[in-house]
Amino acid sequence: MTYPEAISWLFSTQMFGIKLGLDGPRELLRRYLAYPAHGVRVIHVAGTNGKGSTCAFIDAVARASGLRTGLFTSPHLIDYRERIVVAGAEISEEDCVRHLTALRDLCESLETHPTFFEITLTLAMKYFAEKECELIVLETGMGGRLDATTAVPADVAVITPVGLDHMQWLGDTLEKIALEKAGIICPHKPVISAAQHPDVERVIAMQSNEMRAPLTVVKDSLTGYPLSLAGPHQQQNAAVALAALHAAAIELRYESVQYGLSHTYWPGRFEMISHQGATLVLDGAHNPHAAKVLVETWNTMFPGIKPSLVFSAVSSKDVSGVLALLAPLAERIFFCPVNSPRSLCTEELMSSTPDANRSCEAHVDFAAALDAALKHADPVLIAGSLYLVGQAKAHLSGADFQSSTQ
């Protein structure tokens, strides 16, 4: 297969949907010899918000400390290969083709066809083994207890702030969602948790106690280090990341920590780009908790300044809750659909806007919305969905956007 053919086959497996459960990924990992070798440390990160940034901090500091790392995250913003990174470099197209060809043949021999996410995880784990990674950082796809990543034995479980999201899958209360997230906790292995809502903290404490897993709750933000990621919340993510590295028995030096935290790259999270003389800020705030953090970060970075807001979202998200927070921040809102089969139409987006913030208009696509926003006010905030952020980055860079639903 060529790379486009391999990616086309892989993306076609999204028709099998999302399957929560560990039997399938365990069997695929076993058959493809993709479990980590003895001595390879694994840090597993779950949560509602901050997972990706925390994973990026862990990876960057570990690399600065001399470790060869494998980083598995999702979703990608532009290119599928963003999900699988070794020592800071994305997997090559050639390695993708080689593994996807082998995995396609293996999948055809199985009674139940693996999902897109299960295949991607297995590809990543095999690639990390080939590259002799010493530390693997895994970001859960959704939830934790039944997420495919939980099929990989972990040495440290990390739980970032938990909020209401994916409620159709994980439950309609904080306690139910927290129980799913806490499902990544392994017997006798350390647990690192960010500061949580009391109901969430209680669930994590109970699960840790049941598993006889030592729990550390990181309530203080990290100070004294320059961070490359913007926003006060990143100080907490960085503190959680360092606690996770310490729990994994990784020796940390001040110089390595300083370099790693100041050179962490995690696109699409309050990412600032200069375009046509204007400042664009891209942030994938797709739930109310993330939107609240975005507003706090905006007011810190741009106090008293109202942006043009380019906004889109996908179904199953609390769009009204997100817009209730973002709409008052904006001078005007420019709605557009996102390139995803789950995209909400502009009529649905506009109907979700608070009545007091009806200064908005609809556009046929992102390009039109951005052009209109640039004519109205500078800076421009692009937010509401990671799919929108990915589409925006592809548009601005001229890259091909690989749309995915998982």
Secondary structure, DSSP 8 states (H G I E B T S, - for coil): --HHHHHHHHHHGGGG-----SHHHHHHHHHTT-S--TT-EEEEEE-SSSHHHHHHHHHHHHHHTT--EEEE-S--SS-GGGGEEETTEE--HHHHHHHHHHHHHHHHTSSS---HHHHHHHHHHHHHHHTT-SEEEEE-SS-STTSGGGGS--SEEEE----S--HHHH-SSHHHHHHHHGGG--TTS-EEEE---HHHHHHHHHHHHHTT--EEEE-S---SS--SS-STHHHHHHHHHHHHHHHTT----HHHHHHHHHT---TTSSEEEEETTEEEEEE---SHHHHHHHHHHHHHHSTT---EEEE--BTTS-HHHHHHHHGGG-SEEEE---SSTTB--HHHHHHTS-GGG--EEE-SSHHHHHHHHHHH-SSEEEES-HHHHHHHHHHHHT--------
